[in-house]
Amino acid sequence: MSEHGLTRVVADRYRSTPLLILGLCLLGGVARAHTFVYVANYNNSTIGVYAEHDKGNLVASQSVPTPGGPESIIADPLGYVITADSLAHAVSAYRIDPADGRLARAAVRLQGPRTNPFSVTASPGGHDIYVANSGDSTVGIYRMRRGRGVLIPDGRVHEAPGAKPYSVTFTPNGRYAYVANFGNATIGMYRRAPDHAALMPLGLFHEPPGDGPYGLAVGPDGRFLYVADFRANVLLVLAIGAHGRLTLKDRVTEPFDHHPDSLVIDPSGRYLFVANTSANDISIFRINQADGRLTHVGHVPTGGYPFSLTLDTAARFVFAVNYGNSTISRYRLDRQSGLLTAIGTTPEASYADPYGITAFTSGAGRSPDARNRR
C-alpha cells in the first residue's frame, strides 16, 4: 500500500488512550472490582463491550450503536465511555453500568461539518474532555458534570490551518497539554489553569518536516513526553521543562515502515509499549528513570494493523485492537521485565474495522459517580 493510502487508512485513525488515569480512583476499601474493555468499531459504527475475566479473557456482553465511524474511545474516570465519531462529526458519551459494564447513551454533541474528530482525551480526573479535530484543525473542549449534564461545550482551540491535530495528552497534574499536529509536524504546547478547561498557548515544538507526530504519552512522573512519528518511523523523547516547554532529549529510530502509532506507558513508568501499525507488532522499550531515554527490550506479534493499545487497571494485561483482521490481541505483562506473553485472540464482528480500545474498572455494587476523585 502506498504511503498516501496507508496514511489515510492508518494515520487518520488515532485513539487516544489516557489509560494511566483510568481506575486510579478505586481507593478506600473496595472489596471487589470489575474490569471492562470497550472497542470502537469504525466500519460498523458500534462499540463492542467486554467483561475482562480472570487471566485476561474477554467475554462479549453488548454491541452499542454510535452516531457514525468512531475513530477513538476512552473510559472517563467519572464513569462514562466517550467516542470521537468521525463520520458523524460528533463526540458521544455513554454511561457505564458499574455492575456489568453495559453502556447507555448519555449525550451526543455535533461538532460541525468537516471537523472529522480524530481522537478524544480526558484531563486527569476526567472533568474535561478534549477532541482533536483533524478536519478543521481545532481542539474541541467539553466539561463533564455529574448530575448537571454531560459534555457541556466549553470553547475550542485553533491550531494552524492544515495542522491536522491527531492527539492530545496531559501531564499527570493536568497543568500542561500537548497536541500532535500530523499535518505540519509540530507539537502544540499549552498551559491549563487549575479547575479550568481552557488551554493557553505556550508555542510550538517543531519537528523535521514530514515526521508526522501521531501518538503521545507522558510518564507518571510528568518529566518526559514520548511521541510516535508515523511517517519518519521514529520515537521522540522530549523533556518537559519547568514551564511546560519541550526540548529534544533523544530520537529513537524504528525499523523502516513500522509506522508507530499508539503509545502506552505502564503505571510504574518503566516501560513503553508501541503499536507498529505496518509491522503488525508491539515494540517494548525500557525507560531510563534518570533521563527518560529508551532501550529496546523486545517485541511481540499482533494481528493485522494494530491501531490502539490499552492496559487493564492493575497493569496485568495489555490489549491491542487490530484493524486489519477485526480482532483483539491479548497479552500478559511481566511487570519486572516489561515483556509480553501472548494469551489469545478475541474476534470482533467481521469487517468491524476496530480502531480504538480502552479499559475501565468499577467497584462491585458501587456507582462510578461515587468513587473518590483523584
ABEGO torsion letter per residue (X at the ends): XBAAAAAAAAAABBBBBBAAABGAABBGGBABBBBBBBBBBAAAGBBBBBBBBBGGBBBBABBBBBAEGBABBBBBAAGBBBBBBAAAGBBBBBBBBAAAGBBBBABBBBAEBGAGBABBBBBBGGABBBBBBAAAGBBBBBBBBBGAEBGBBAEBBBBBBGAGBABBBBBAAGABBBBBBAAAGBBBBBBBBBGBABBBBAEBBBBBBGAGBBBBBBBAAGABBBBBBAAAGBBBBBBBBAAGBBBBABBBBBBBGAGBBBBBBBAAGABBBBBBAAAGBBBBBBBBAAAGBBBBAEBBBBBBGBABBBBBAAGABBBBBBAAAGBBBBBBBBAAAGBBBBAEBBBBBBGAGBABBBBBBBBBGBBAAABBBX
